[in-house]
Amino acid sequence: NILYFGELHGMPRAARARRADELIELREMGDFANRRAKGFSQGQKLKTALARALVHEPRNVILDEPTNGLDVMAVRNLRALLLRLRAAGHCVLFS
């Protein structure tokens, strides 16, 4: 999924592979990164969707209810990530 969306954004193969690896580690997706998306839990779907949105390192990110369906630890990790993105100069908006 992540590699495919990187390709859709015109990223070179090496760049999208590097970025996918970064996002898999950052979002703690290693245990399911090489599985097909069918059968993912709600949390796994949300992690994958966010990784797809970030693969091409966009300047702006708009999220609609990004914590919906996540457990407490996943919400904390997501908030930490959003703060990191904001500190890095990205505009992160969410409802």
DRENFI-961205 format. One record per residue: residue in one letter; x, y, z of N, C-alpha, C, O in turn; chain. Coordinates in Angstrom, 3 decimals. Each point is the difference from the previous one (the first is absolute). Layout:
// residues N
<rec residu="A" n_u="X" n_v="Y" n_w="Z" ca_u="X" ca_v="Y" ca_w="Z" c_u="X" c_v="Y" c_w="Z" o_u="X" o_v="Y" o_w="Z" chaine="A"/>
...
// end
This chain:
// residues 95
<rec residu="N" n_u="0.818" n_v="-1.194" n_w="0.000" ca_u="-0.818" ca_v="1.194" ca_w="0.000" c_u="0.861" c_v="1.257" c_w="0.000" o_u="-0.217" o_v="0.900" o_w="-0.811" chaine="A"/>
<rec residu="I" n_u="1.187" n_v="-0.833" n_w="1.711" ca_u="0.826" ca_v="1.194" ca_w="0.120" c_u="0.840" c_v="0.195" c_w="-1.255" o_u="0.079" o_v="1.106" o_w="-0.535" chaine="A"/>
<rec residu="L" n_u="0.541" n_v="-2.167" n_w="0.072" ca_u="0.820" ca_v="0.087" ca_w="-1.209" c_u="-0.839" c_v="0.415" c_w="-1.205" o_u="0.435" o_v="0.807" o_w="-0.821" chaine="A"/>
<rec residu="Y" n_u="-1.625" n_v="-1.359" n_w="0.724" ca_u="-0.892" ca_v="0.321" ca_w="-1.112" c_u="-0.358" c_v="1.484" c_w="-0.006" o_u="0.027" o_v="0.640" o_w="-1.051" chaine="A"/>
<rec residu="F" n_u="-0.359" n_v="-0.094" n_w="2.211" ca_u="-0.358" ca_v="1.415" ca_w="0.060" c_u="1.208" c_v="0.886" c_w="-0.277" o_u="-0.140" o_v="1.078" o_w="-0.578" chaine="A"/>
<rec residu="G" n_u="1.326" n_v="-1.523" n_w="0.987" ca_u="1.212" ca_v="0.725" ca_w="-0.359" c_u="0.193" c_v="0.034" c_w="-1.500" o_u="0.396" o_v="1.021" o_w="-0.561" chaine="A"/>
<rec residu="E" n_u="-0.676" n_v="-2.139" n_w="-0.086" ca_u="0.112" ca_v="-0.066" ca_w="-1.460" c_u="-1.026" c_v="0.919" c_w="-0.663" o_u="0.308" o_v="0.667" o_w="-0.987" chaine="A"/>
<rec residu="L" n_u="-1.524" n_v="-0.634" n_w="1.529" ca_u="-1.028" ca_v="0.895" ca_w="-0.545" c_u="0.425" c_v="1.464" c_w="0.080" o_u="-0.403" o_v="0.815" o_w="-0.829" chaine="A"/>
<rec residu="H" n_u="1.215" n_v="-0.487" n_w="1.827" ca_u="0.486" ca_v="1.370" ca_w="0.158" c_u="1.284" c_v="0.247" c_w="-0.781" o_u="0.605" o_v="1.065" o_w="0.125" chaine="A"/>
<rec residu="G" n_u="-0.181" n_v="-2.042" n_w="-0.931" ca_u="1.153" ca_v="0.192" ca_w="-0.867" c_u="1.348" c_v="-0.124" c_w="0.691" o_u="1.010" o_v="0.468" o_w="-0.526" chaine="A"/>
<rec residu="M" n_u="-0.982" n_v="-1.085" n_w="1.681" ca_u="1.264" ca_v="-0.157" ca_w="0.727" c_u="0.858" c_v="-1.079" c_w="-0.659" o_u="-0.530" o_v="-1.021" o_w="-0.439" chaine="A"/>
<rec residu="P" n_u="1.831" n_v="1.228" n_w="0.363" ca_u="0.883" ca_v="-1.059" ca_w="-0.504" c_u="-0.038" c_v="-1.217" c_w="0.933" o_u="-0.283" o_v="0.130" o_w="1.191" chaine="A"/>
<rec residu="R" n_u="0.566" n_v="-1.294" n_w="-1.738" ca_u="-0.093" ca_v="-1.263" ca_w="0.744" c_u="0.796" c_v="0.030" c_w="1.299" o_u="-0.521" o_v="-0.391" o_w="1.045" chaine="A"/>
<rec residu="A" n_u="1.769" n_v="0.844" n_w="-1.085" ca_u="0.850" ca_v="0.005" ca_w="1.201" c_u="-0.549" c_v="0.955" c_w="1.057" o_u="0.033" o_v="-0.309" o_w="1.191" chaine="A"/>
<rec residu="A" n_u="-0.535" n_v="1.464" n_w="-1.619" ca_u="-0.540" ca_v="0.991" ca_w="0.938" c_u="-1.258" c_v="-0.514" c_w="0.679" o_u="-0.175" o_v="0.172" o_w="1.206" chaine="A"/>
<rec residu="R" n_u="-0.702" n_v="-0.805" n_w="-1.980" ca_u="-1.234" ca_v="-0.502" ca_w="0.622" c_u="0.274" c_v="-1.188" c_w="0.904" o_u="-0.689" o_v="-0.166" o_w="1.007" chaine="A"/>
<rec residu="A" n_u="1.672" n_v="-0.667" n_w="-1.331" ca_u="0.356" ca_v="-1.121" ca_w="0.879" c_u="0.590" c_v="0.515" c_w="1.311" o_u="-0.325" o_v="-0.505" o_w="1.074" chaine="A"/>
<rec residu="R" n_u="1.198" n_v="1.517" n_w="-1.167" ca_u="0.593" ca_v="0.594" ca_w="1.201" c_u="-1.078" c_v="0.633" c_w="0.869" o_u="-0.022" o_v="-0.194" o_w="1.216" chaine="A"/>
<rec residu="R" n_u="-0.865" n_v="0.944" n_w="-1.840" ca_u="-1.063" ca_v="0.692" ca_w="0.740" c_u="-0.979" c_v="-1.001" c_w="0.606" o_u="-0.456" o_v="0.190" o_w="1.127" chaine="A"/>
<rec residu="A" n_u="0.128" n_v="-1.250" n_w="-1.859" ca_u="-0.901" ca_v="-1.025" ca_w="0.532" c_u="0.615" c_v="-0.645" c_w="1.239" o_u="-0.691" o_v="-0.209" o_w="0.997" chaine="A"/>
<rec residu="D" n_u="1.973" n_v="-0.105" n_w="-1.054" ca_u="0.679" ca_v="-0.581" ca_w="1.163" c_u="-0.045" c_v="0.946" c_w="1.195" o_u="-0.230" o_v="-0.433" o_w="1.130" chaine="A"/>
<rec residu="E" n_u="0.449" n_v="1.729" n_w="-1.379" ca_u="-0.061" ca_v="0.997" ca_w="1.072" c_u="-1.384" c_v="0.035" c_w="0.635" o_u="-0.128" o_v="0.014" o_w="1.225" chaine="A"/>
<rec residu="L" n_u="-0.899" n_v="0.000" n_w="-2.057" ca_u="-1.366" ca_v="0.084" ca_w="0.504" c_u="-0.419" c_v="-1.274" c_w="0.727" o_u="-0.722" o_v="0.063" o_w="0.995" chaine="A"/>
<rec residu="I" n_u="1.167" n_v="-1.209" n_w="-1.484" ca_u="-0.317" ca_v="-1.264" ca_w="0.664" c_u="0.594" c_v="-0.015" c_w="1.399" o_u="-0.642" o_v="-0.446" o_w="0.950" chaine="A"/>
<rec residu="E" n_u="1.859" n_v="0.931" n_w="-0.828" ca_u="0.627" ca_v="0.060" ca_w="1.321" c_u="-0.668" c_v="1.061" c_w="0.870" o_u="-0.293" o_v="-0.250" o_w="1.170" chaine="A"/>
<rec residu="L" n_u="0.055" n_v="1.417" n_w="-1.730" ca_u="-0.589" ca_v="1.114" ca_w="0.740" c_u="-1.394" c_v="-0.350" c_w="0.511" o_u="-0.337" o_v="0.333" o_w="1.136" chaine="A"/>
<rec residu="R" n_u="-0.464" n_v="-0.983" n_w="-1.937" ca_u="-1.382" ca_v="-0.347" ca_w="0.357" c_u="-0.106" c_v="-1.377" c_w="0.649" o_u="-1.102" o_v="-0.478" o_w="0.268" chaine="A"/>
<rec residu="E" n_u="2.240" n_v="-0.158" n_w="-0.017" ca_u="0.026" ca_v="-1.325" ca_w="0.649" c_u="-0.894" c_v="-0.989" c_w="-0.747" o_u="-0.905" o_v="-0.605" o_w="0.575" chaine="A"/>
<rec residu="M" n_u="1.183" n_v="0.459" n_w="-1.876" ca_u="-0.795" ca_v="-0.846" ca_w="-0.872" c_u="0.737" c_v="-1.275" c_w="-0.418" o_u="-0.481" o_v="-0.737" o_w="-0.860" chaine="A"/>
<rec residu="G" n_u="1.635" n_v="0.477" n_w="1.458" ca_u="0.826" ca_v="-1.117" ca_w="-0.423" c_u="-0.673" c_v="-1.353" c_w="0.046" o_u="0.276" o_v="-0.857" o_w="-0.840" chaine="A"/>
<rec residu="D" n_u="-1.159" n_v="0.647" n_w="1.809" ca_u="-0.631" ca_v="-1.313" ca_w="0.134" c_u="-1.033" c_v="-0.297" c_w="-1.080" o_u="-0.392" o_v="-1.154" o_w="-0.171" chaine="A"/>
<rec residu="F" n_u="-0.056" n_v="2.173" n_w="-0.562" ca_u="-0.984" ca_v="-0.261" ca_w="-1.060" c_u="0.345" c_v="0.679" c_w="-1.327" o_u="-0.814" o_v="-0.003" o_w="-0.923" chaine="A"/>
<rec residu="A" n_u="1.996" n_v="0.578" n_w="0.820" ca_u="0.374" ca_v="0.778" ca_w="-1.191" c_u="0.011" c_v="-0.828" c_w="-1.283" o_u="-0.270" o_v="0.541" o_w="-1.072" chaine="A"/>
<rec residu="N" n_u="0.566" n_v="-1.804" n_w="1.150" ca_u="0.101" ca_v="-0.821" ca_w="-1.212" c_u="-1.239" c_v="-0.851" c_w="-0.257" o_u="0.015" o_v="-0.879" o_w="-0.862" chaine="A"/>
<rec residu="R" n_u="-1.077" n_v="1.137" n_w="1.603" ca_u="-1.260" ca_v="-0.722" ca_w="-0.211" c_u="-0.909" c_v="0.772" c_w="-0.944" o_u="0.143" o_v="1.210" o_w="-0.175" chaine="A"/>
<rec residu="R" n_u="-1.071" n_v="-1.925" n_w="-0.424" ca_u="-1.027" ca_v="0.661" ca_w="-0.793" c_u="-0.928" c_v="0.748" c_w="0.951" o_u="-0.191" o_v="-0.418" o_w="1.142" chaine="A"/>
<rec residu="A" n_u="-0.378" n_v="1.509" n_w="-1.606" ca_u="-0.829" ca_v="0.855" ca_w="0.853" c_u="-1.324" c_v="-0.647" c_w="0.383" o_u="-0.609" o_v="0.389" o_w="0.997" chaine="A"/>
<rec residu="K" n_u="0.160" n_v="-1.360" n_w="-1.765" ca_u="-1.262" ca_v="-0.664" ca_w="0.326" c_u="0.130" c_v="-0.667" c_w="1.365" o_u="0.914" o_v="-0.792" o_w="0.226" chaine="A"/>
<rec residu="G" n_u="-1.823" n_v="1.115" n_w="0.673" ca_u="0.017" ca_v="-0.583" ca_w="1.331" c_u="0.723" c_v="0.849" c_w="1.034" o_u="0.130" o_v="-0.420" o_w="1.150" chaine="A"/>
<rec residu="F" n_u="0.346" n_v="1.604" n_w="-1.529" ca_u="0.651" ca_v="0.890" ca_w="0.962" c_u="-1.006" c_v="0.454" c_w="1.057" o_u="-1.186" o_v="0.152" o_w="-0.289" chaine="A"/>
<rec residu="S" n_u="1.661" n_v="0.060" n_w="1.498" ca_u="-0.819" ca_v="0.593" ca_w="1.048" c_u="-0.199" c_v="1.478" c_w="-0.315" o_u="0.641" o_v="0.546" o_w="-0.898" chaine="A"/>
<rec residu="Q" n_u="-1.531" n_v="0.092" n_w="1.643" ca_u="-0.240" ca_v="1.439" ca_w="-0.212" c_u="1.282" c_v="0.800" c_w="0.216" o_u="0.301" o_v="0.908" o_w="-0.775" chaine="A"/>
<rec residu="G" n_u="0.443" n_v="-1.233" n_w="1.807" ca_u="1.254" ca_v="0.699" ca_w="0.280" c_u="1.019" c_v="-0.189" c_w="-1.111" o_u="0.691" o_v="0.947" o_w="-0.377" chaine="A"/>
<rec residu="Q" n_u="-0.592" n_v="-2.164" n_w="-0.150" ca_u="0.932" ca_v="-0.273" ca_w="-1.092" c_u="-0.411" c_v="0.763" c_w="-1.256" o_u="0.855" o_v="0.505" o_w="-0.727" chaine="A"/>
<rec residu="K" n_u="-2.148" n_v="-0.420" n_w="0.472" ca_u="-0.487" ca_v="0.758" ca_w="-1.161" c_u="0.355" c_v="1.478" c_w="0.127" o_u="0.428" o_v="0.628" o_w="-0.968" chaine="A"/>
<rec residu="L" n_u="-0.609" n_v="-0.073" n_w="2.173" ca_u="0.303" ca_v="1.410" ca_w="0.207" c_u="1.495" c_v="0.272" c_w="-0.111" o_u="0.400" o_v="1.012" o_w="-0.575" chaine="A"/>
<rec residu="K" n_u="0.422" n_v="-1.892" n_w="1.110" ca_u="1.455" ca_v="0.165" ca_w="-0.116" c_u="0.419" c_v="-0.035" c_w="-1.460" o_u="0.832" o_v="0.797" o_w="-0.433" chaine="A"/>
<rec residu="T" n_u="-1.407" n_v="-1.717" n_w="-0.321" ca_u="0.328" ca_v="-0.126" ca_w="-1.417" c_u="-0.456" c_v="1.232" c_w="-0.776" o_u="0.728" o_v="0.505" o_w="-0.854" chaine="A"/>
<rec residu="A" n_u="-1.932" n_v="-0.021" n_w="1.152" ca_u="-0.514" ca_v="1.182" ca_w="-0.689" c_u="0.879" c_v="1.213" c_w="0.271" o_u="0.267" o_v="0.785" o_w="-0.910" chaine="A"/>
<rec residu="L" n_u="0.185" n_v="-0.623" n_w="2.144" ca_u="0.861" ca_v="1.130" ca_w="0.322" c_u="1.359" c_v="-0.139" c_w="-0.690" o_u="0.544" o_v="0.983" o_w="-0.504" chaine="A"/>
<rec residu="A" n_u="-0.002" n_v="-2.182" n_w="0.481" ca_u="1.282" ca_v="-0.230" ca_w="-0.689" c_u="-0.133" c_v="0.307" c_w="-1.489" o_u="0.898" o_v="0.598" o_w="-0.593" chaine="A"/>
<rec residu="R" n_u="-2.010" n_v="-1.003" n_w="-0.011" ca_u="-0.236" ca_v="0.313" ca_w="-1.420" c_u="-0.066" c_v="1.500" c_w="-0.223" o_u="0.506" o_v="0.505" o_w="-1.002" chaine="A"/>
<rec residu="A" n_u="-1.129" n_v="0.213" n_w="1.936" ca_u="-0.128" ca_v="1.449" ca_w="-0.140" c_u="1.337" c_v="0.712" c_w="0.177" o_u="0.199" o_v="1.083" o_w="-0.551" chaine="A"/>
<rec residu="L" n_u="0.713" n_v="-1.674" n_w="1.308" ca_u="1.277" ca_v="0.646" ca_w="0.307" c_u="1.151" c_v="-0.457" c_w="-0.885" o_u="1.084" o_v="0.581" o_w="0.064" chaine="A"/>
<rec residu="V" n_u="-1.284" n_v="-1.593" n_w="-0.877" ca_u="1.109" ca_v="-0.604" ca_w="-0.740" c_u="0.748" c_v="1.011" c_w="-0.865" o_u="1.222" o_v="-0.083" o_w="-0.115" chaine="A"/>
<rec residu="H" n_u="-1.915" n_v="1.017" n_w="-0.485" ca_u="0.647" ca_v="0.972" ca_w="-0.891" c_u="0.397" c_v="1.286" c_w="0.723" o_u="0.328" o_v="0.999" o_w="-0.640" chaine="A"/>
<rec residu="E" n_u="-0.356" n_v="-1.024" n_w="1.972" ca_u="0.413" ca_v="1.121" ca_w="0.845" c_u="-0.710" c_v="1.299" c_w="-0.374" o_u="0.641" o_v="0.984" o_w="-0.369" chaine="A"/>
<rec residu="P" n_u="-1.972" n_v="-0.990" n_w="0.468" ca_u="-0.760" ca_v="1.194" ca_w="-0.368" c_u="0.223" c_v="1.135" c_w="0.994" o_u="0.316" o_v="-0.236" o_w="1.166" chaine="A"/>
<rec residu="R" n_u="-0.480" n_v="1.432" n_w="-1.625" ca_u="0.136" ca_v="1.175" ca_w="0.869" c_u="-1.197" c_v="0.112" c_w="0.939" o_u="0.154" o_v="0.387" o_w="1.158" chaine="A"/>
<rec residu="N" n_u="-1.337" n_v="-0.721" n_w="-1.647" ca_u="-1.232" ca_v="0.104" ca_w="0.778" c_u="-0.660" c_v="-1.362" c_w="0.124" o_u="-0.004" o_v="-0.794" o_w="-0.940" chaine="A"/>
<rec residu="V" n_u="-0.555" n_v="0.538" n_w="2.114" ca_u="-0.716" ca_v="-1.246" ca_w="0.251" c_u="-1.309" c_v="0.350" c_w="0.697" o_u="0.001" o_v="0.674" o_w="1.030" chaine="A"/>
<rec residu="I" n_u="-1.103" n_v="-1.126" n_w="-1.584" ca_u="-1.309" ca_v="0.227" ca_w="0.604" c_u="-0.574" c_v="-1.368" c_w="0.355" o_u="-0.130" o_v="-0.871" o_w="-0.860" chaine="A"/>
<rec residu="L" n_u="-0.211" n_v="0.691" n_w="2.130" ca_u="-0.499" ca_v="-1.285" ca_w="0.489" c_u="-1.396" c_v="0.185" c_w="0.586" o_u="-0.258" o_v="0.977" o_w="0.702" chaine="A"/>
<rec residu="D" n_u="-0.627" n_v="-1.900" n_w="-0.986" ca_u="-1.358" ca_v="0.029" ca_w="0.539" c_u="-0.132" c_v="-1.114" c_w="1.025" o_u="0.017" o_v="-1.179" o_w="-0.355" chaine="A"/>
<rec residu="E" n_u="-0.147" n_v="1.543" n_w="1.616" ca_u="-0.141" ca_v="-0.939" ca_w="1.109" c_u="1.101" c_v="-1.069" c_w="-0.016" o_u="-0.301" o_v="-1.191" o_w="-0.080" chaine="A"/>
<rec residu="P" n_u="1.558" n_v="1.602" n_w="0.153" ca_u="1.098" ca_v="-0.964" ca_w="-0.120" c_u="0.129" c_v="-0.982" c_w="1.153" o_u="0.693" o_v="-1.009" o_w="-0.131" chaine="A"/>
<rec residu="T" n_u="-1.342" n_v="1.280" n_w="1.255" ca_u="0.116" ca_v="-0.916" ca_w="1.147" c_u="-1.194" c_v="-0.931" c_w="0.133" o_u="-0.049" o_v="-0.815" o_w="0.921" chaine="A"/>
<rec residu="N" n_u="-0.914" n_v="0.925" n_w="-1.830" ca_u="-1.193" ca_v="-0.829" ca_w="0.059" c_u="0.358" c_v="-1.489" c_w="-0.079" o_u="0.623" o_v="-0.435" o_w="-0.969" chaine="A"/>
<rec residu="G" n_u="-1.009" n_v="-0.338" n_w="1.973" ca_u="0.219" ca_v="-1.438" ca_w="-0.002" c_u="1.359" c_v="-0.439" c_w="0.521" o_u="0.312" o_v="-1.190" o_w="-0.030" chaine="A"/>
<rec residu="L" n_u="0.507" n_v="2.129" n_w="0.509" ca_u="1.328" ca_v="-0.358" ca_w="0.507" c_u="-0.028" c_v="-0.199" c_w="1.504" o_u="-0.800" o_v="0.618" o_w="0.703" chaine="A"/>
<rec residu="D" n_u="1.674" n_v="-1.483" n_w="-0.215" ca_u="0.129" ca_v="-0.170" ca_w="1.445" c_u="0.815" c_v="1.161" c_w="0.579" o_u="0.552" o_v="0.811" o_w="-0.744" chaine="A"/>
<rec residu="V" n_u="-0.483" n_v="-0.740" n_w="2.060" ca_u="0.634" ca_v="1.131" ca_w="0.684" c_u="1.459" c_v="0.173" c_w="-0.418" o_u="0.430" o_v="1.123" o_w="-0.264" chaine="A"/>
<rec residu="M" n_u="0.328" n_v="-2.194" n_w="0.198" ca_u="1.421" ca_v="0.105" ca_w="-0.370" c_u="0.163" c_v="0.450" c_w="-1.446" o_u="0.896" o_v="0.786" o_w="-0.308" chaine="A"/>
<rec residu="A" n_u="-1.747" n_v="-1.274" n_w="-0.571" ca_u="0.072" ca_v="0.408" ca_w="-1.404" c_u="-0.336" c_v="1.484" c_w="-0.149" o_u="0.598" o_v="0.692" o_w="-0.824" chaine="A"/>
<rec residu="V" n_u="-1.549" n_v="-0.203" n_w="1.616" ca_u="-0.346" ca_v="1.424" ca_w="-0.031" c_u="1.193" c_v="0.834" c_w="0.465" o_u="0.323" o_v="1.018" o_w="-0.612" chaine="A"/>
<rec residu="R" n_u="0.327" n_v="-1.444" n_w="1.686" ca_u="1.177" ca_v="0.728" ca_w="0.495" c_u="1.108" c_v="0.029" c_w="-1.049" o_u="0.615" o_v="1.042" o_w="-0.230" chaine="A"/>
<rec residu="N" n_u="-0.365" n_v="-2.179" n_w="-0.403" ca_u="1.030" ca_v="-0.058" ca_w="-1.039" c_u="-0.352" c_v="0.896" c_w="-1.178" o_u="0.870" o_v="0.675" o_w="-0.550" chaine="A"/>
<rec residu="L" n_u="-2.125" n_v="-0.665" n_w="0.164" ca_u="-0.435" ca_v="0.837" ca_w="-1.113" c_u="0.153" c_v="1.476" c_w="0.344" o_u="0.473" o_v="0.784" o_w="-0.823" chaine="A"/>
<rec residu="R" n_u="-0.866" n_v="-0.407" n_w="2.016" ca_u="0.144" ca_v="1.409" ca_w="0.413" c_u="1.463" c_v="0.416" c_w="0.010" o_u="0.334" o_v="1.108" o_w="-0.417" chaine="A"/>
<rec residu="A" n_u="0.535" n_v="-1.987" n_w="0.889" ca_u="1.439" ca_v="0.301" ca_w="-0.005" c_u="0.495" c_v="0.185" c_w="-1.432" o_u="0.793" o_v="0.902" o_w="-0.270" chaine="A"/>
<rec residu="L" n_u="-1.252" n_v="-1.742" n_w="-0.639" ca_u="0.379" ca_v="0.123" ca_w="-1.407" c_u="-0.490" c_v="1.317" c_w="-0.584" o_u="0.745" o_v="0.681" o_w="-0.705" chaine="A"/>
<rec residu="L" n_u="-1.983" n_v="-0.318" n_w="0.990" ca_u="-0.552" ca_v="1.252" ca_w="-0.524" c_u="0.764" c_v="1.207" c_w="0.530" o_u="0.230" o_v="0.960" o_w="-0.736" chaine="A"/>
<rec residu="L" n_u="0.164" n_v="-0.999" n_w="1.999" ca_u="0.803" ca_v="1.080" ca_w="0.561" c_u="1.364" c_v="0.071" c_w="-0.673" o_u="0.508" o_v="1.090" o_w="-0.265" chaine="A"/>
<rec residu="R" n_u="0.090" n_v="-2.254" n_w="-0.013" ca_u="1.285" ca_v="-0.047" ca_w="-0.703" c_u="-0.118" c_v="0.580" c_w="-1.410" o_u="0.876" o_v="0.739" o_w="-0.450" chaine="A"/>
<rec residu="L" n_u="-1.958" n_v="-1.078" n_w="-0.236" ca_u="-0.223" ca_v="0.536" ca_w="-1.344" c_u="-0.145" c_v="1.516" c_w="0.045" o_u="0.560" o_v="0.717" o_w="-0.829" chaine="A"/>
<rec residu="R" n_u="-1.312" n_v="-0.250" n_w="1.798" ca_u="-0.207" ca_v="1.445" ca_w="0.142" c_u="1.322" c_v="0.704" c_w="0.308" o_u="0.279" o_v="1.070" o_w="-0.541" chaine="A"/>
<rec residu="A" n_u="0.524" n_v="-1.668" n_w="1.403" ca_u="1.305" ca_v="0.580" ca_w="0.362" c_u="0.952" c_v="0.018" c_w="-1.197" o_u="0.883" o_v="0.854" o_w="-0.081" chaine="A"/>
<rec residu="A" n_u="-1.064" n_v="-1.792" n_w="-0.842" ca_u="0.843" ca_v="-0.075" ca_w="-1.189" c_u="-0.466" c_v="0.960" c_w="-1.101" o_u="0.578" o_v="0.037" o_w="-1.086" chaine="A"/>
<rec residu="G" n_u="-1.624" n_v="0.733" n_w="1.379" ca_u="-0.448" ca_v="0.999" ca_w="-0.962" c_u="-1.179" c_v="-0.410" c_w="-0.846" o_u="-0.396" o_v="0.739" o_w="-0.901" chaine="A"/>
<rec residu="H" n_u="-0.175" n_v="-1.895" n_w="1.164" ca_u="-1.177" ca_v="-0.435" ca_w="-0.739" c_u="-1.242" c_v="0.619" c_w="0.636" o_u="-0.058" o_v="0.174" o_w="1.218" chaine="A"/>
<rec residu="C" n_u="-0.907" n_v="0.149" n_w="-2.023" ca_u="-1.271" ca_v="0.506" ca_w="0.498" c_u="-0.927" c_v="-1.198" c_w="0.163" o_u="-0.385" o_v="-0.628" o_w="-0.987" chaine="A"/>
<rec residu="V" n_u="0.026" n_v="0.309" n_w="2.228" ca_u="-0.847" ca_v="-1.146" ca_w="0.287" c_u="-1.318" c_v="0.501" c_w="0.559" o_u="-0.032" o_v="0.606" o_w="1.071" chaine="A"/>
<rec residu="L" n_u="-1.054" n_v="-0.855" n_w="-1.787" ca_u="-1.329" ca_v="0.380" ca_w="0.442" c_u="-0.827" c_v="-1.249" c_w="0.170" o_u="0.061" o_v="-0.914" o_w="-0.822" chaine="A"/>
<rec residu="F" n_u="-0.840" n_v="0.875" n_w="1.900" ca_u="-0.893" ca_v="-1.150" ca_w="0.183" c_u="-1.237" c_v="0.410" c_w="0.766" o_u="-0.006" o_v="0.983" o_w="0.741" chaine="A"/>
<rec residu="S" n_u="-1.046" n_v="-1.768" n_w="-0.941" ca_u="-1.266" ca_v="0.276" ca_w="0.687" c_u="-0.305" c_v="-1.133" c_w="0.944" o_u="-1.022" o_v="0.025" o_w="0.685" chaine="A"/>
// end
